[in-house]
Amino acid sequence: MTFPYKLVATDLDGTLLRDDHTVSARTRDALKAAAATGAAHIVVTGRAVPWTRHILDDLGYDGLAVCAQGAQVYHAGERRLLTSLTLDRQLAGLALSKVEAEVGPLALAASRDGLDGDVLVGPGYRVQEGPHPSVFVQDPAELWEAPLNKVYIQHPELDDDELATAARAAVGNLVDVVMAGPGVVEILPLGLSKATGLSLAARRLGVKAADTIAFGDMPNDIPMFAWARHGVAMANAHDDLKAVAQETTASNEDDGIAVVLERLLQGS
């Protein structure tokens, strides 16, 4: 059995995970079959480690995972962080003041650094469904008391694309802004992306971009697609990602990853 890649990089939400936050048996089997050829599987997710670890445990995953939009490279087997990049809180505060000057008050949440870092949720912020270790705070100042990987922003009227576009224009070169999923617009350290973390993880494995196939569904996956040899967008993907993908597969609900891996394993 031949397989043309040495590395399979998969996003989690909307990609590897079905809408009920599980991974199908068919997709698990396809990943195992790829692994049997010597290909490594790396999860590359916007979720920080505390939001990701239970999924990796369920998969029996003991390799490297790229978390927090590339800020964290996590060794699942050893349960330790290999790298972790934090957001300059002073720069983030300045960037947010510039955004609010343009669009008005924002609701905020913040992801604290570390293996057990909580996500602190400020007043008015709408938490996405799922088993997330969130801590609600009434005083927004508490969001800034410890090192952070990123800050989440929401607006009462603007949709995700509108908010991300407006924020990107307002912050200039202070920080980066990404739209990572429904209701999830994030402020990140400047220059950080999934490609940053994936390249670090791949280097540790001795694998190159030319050896990599990547799967994703949101605009935050665009840098990963630019880095990898082949980018595959899910049928449910954002139009901006589909525009730069080499191909589009079935949705996360319809085993889109398995569809592609099975085809490649069959050599067609």
N, C-alpha and C positions, 0 to 999 in steps of 0.2 A: 504494500500500500504506500503510495507516494503522497506527499503533501508539500506544496510549494513555499510554505512559510515556516519560519522558526519561532515566530511570536504571534500570538493572537491577543489583541488588546480589545477589551470590551468595556464600554460604559455599563453602569448598573440600571438606574431608573429609566424606563422607557426603552431599554435595549436588552440587557441580559434578564432583567426581572420582568415578569408579567405584572399586570396591573394590581394583582393581589400580593405583590412583593415576594413571589416565589419564582424558582427556576424550574422549568419543565423537565421531565425525564428525558425527552428527546434532545433538548439542548445539552443537558448534562452528559448524555451518551456521546453526542457529537464532539464535545470538548475533550472527553476522555479518549475518543478515537484519534483526535488531533495530537493529544499528548503522547499517545502510544507511538507516534511517528517521531517523537523527539521535540515537538513544538511546545513552547511554554505558553501558559495562559496568564495574562496580567489583567486584573481589574483596574480600570482607570476611572475614578468617580469624583464628582464634586463633593460627595459626602466626606466629612472628616472621619477619622478612624473610629470614634465611638459609635457613629451612625452606620458603620460598615462592618464592624467586627462580627456581629451575630450572623450576617449573611455569609461571610467567609467561613465561619465555623460550620454552618449548615451544609456548605458545599464540600467540607473536608479540605479546604484550601489551605496549603501551607507554604505558598510561594510569596512573591512580592506583590504588593498592591499599592497603587498610586492613589492617594486620597486628597481631599480638600483642594480640588482643582490643580493638583500638582505640588502643593505645598508640603505634603507628607509622603515619604516612601516608607511603607510599613512592611516588616517581615512577619507574615502571619504565623509561620511555624514557630518562630522564636518569640512572638508577641512583643516586638520592640520596634521603635521608630529608628530608621536608619538616617533619615534626613527630615528636617522640619523647618519651614520658613515662616516667619511671622510678619504680620502687617504693621507698619509704622503707624502707631495710633495717632500721633500728632498730624501726620500727613492725611490720614483717613478722616480725622475731624475737620481739617481744613477743606478736604474734598467734599465732604457732606454739606458743609456750610455753603459751598459754591452751588451744589445741586439744589439745595433748599432755596437759595436766592433766586433760582430760575423757575422752580416748579412748586414751591411751597413746602409745608411740613411733610416729613417722611416718617413712616413707622420703621423701627429698627430691630434687628436681632444681631447677635454676634457669636461666632464660633471660637471658643477658647482653645488654645493650643494644648497639645499633650495627648497621651493615650486615653485619658479619662476626661478630657475637656468637655464641659457642658456647652450647650447652646443656650445662651441667655436671650430671652424674648422680652422686648420692651412693650410698653403700652400701645395697643392698637395693631400690633403685628399679627397677621393671620398665619398660624402654623399649619404646614402641610400634613396630611394624614400619614400615619406610619409610626413605627416604634422608635421615635426620636427622643433622646435624653434631654428634654428641654426644661429650663428653669425660668419661670416667669418673674420679672422684676418690675417694680413700680417706679423706681428712680432710674432714669436712663443713664445717670452717671455710673451706675454699677456695671454697665456694659464695657466700660473702658478701664476697669481696675486691674486686669491681668492680661498677659500676652494673648493676641488673637491671630487666627489664621485668615479670617475674613469677616466682613460685615454684610448683612442682608438688608436690603431696602425694599419698601413697598410704598405705593402712593394710593390715596383714596380714589382717584379718578383715572389716572393714566394706566393703560395696559402694560404688559411686560415689555413689549417691543418699544413702545413709546417712552417708557421710563428709562430703559437701557440706552436708547438713542440720546435722550435729553441729558442723562447723567454723563455719558461718554463725552458729549460736547462741553459740558460744564467743567469737568475735572481736569481737562488738559492732560499734562504729563505727570500728574501727581500720583495717580493710581490707575489700575485697570478696572473696567466694568464688564461683566459678562451676564448674559441671560442663560441660566442653567436648567430651567424647567418652568412649568406653570407656577406663577407666583414667586419665582426665585430669581431675583436680580441681585448680583453680588459685587461688592467692592473688594478688590484683591491687590496685593503688592504689584507694583509696576513690573511688567515683563513676565509675570507668572502665568503659566497655562498648563493644561494637561500635557502638552508636548514637553514642557520643562521636566516634569516629574517622570514621564515615560522614557525620555532619553536617558535620565539618570539610572532608572531601573534597568533599562535595556543594556546599558554599559556594564552594569554589574553582572548581567547574564552573558555578556559577550555577544550580544545580538545587535544588529544594525537596523536602521530605518528601512533599508531595502529588503529586510527579511520579515517585515511586519505587515499584517493585515489588521485594520481597526474597524470597530463597529460603534455607532453612536446615533444620537437622535436630536441633539440640541446644538445651538450655536457655540456653546463652550467646547464642543468637540471639533470645531473647525481647525484649531491649531494641531490637534492630534492627527487629523486627516492630512494636513499639509506635511507633517513629519513622516507619516507612514507611507509605505509603497502603495498601499491600496486601501481606500476608505469606503466603507459600506454603510449607507444610511438606511435606517429602518423605514418601513412604509409610513409609520406614524411620525417621522422626523419633521423638524422645522424646515421650512422651504429654504432658508439660508444654508443649512447643512446639505440638503439634497443638491443644491446648486454646485457644490464643490466636491461631491462624492463621485467616485468612479462607477458605483452602481447603487441601486436601491433594492433592498430585499423585502421580504414579508415583514409584518409588524411584530412587535415584541409579544403580542398575544398569539401570534401564529408561527412561532419558532423561527423567526427570521435569521438568527445566527446559525441555527442548525441547517436551514435550507442551503446556505452558502457553504458551510463547512462540509456537509455531506457531498455536495457537488464537487468540491475541490478534492476530497478524499477519493472520490471515484475517478478522478483524473479527467473530468470533462469541463 
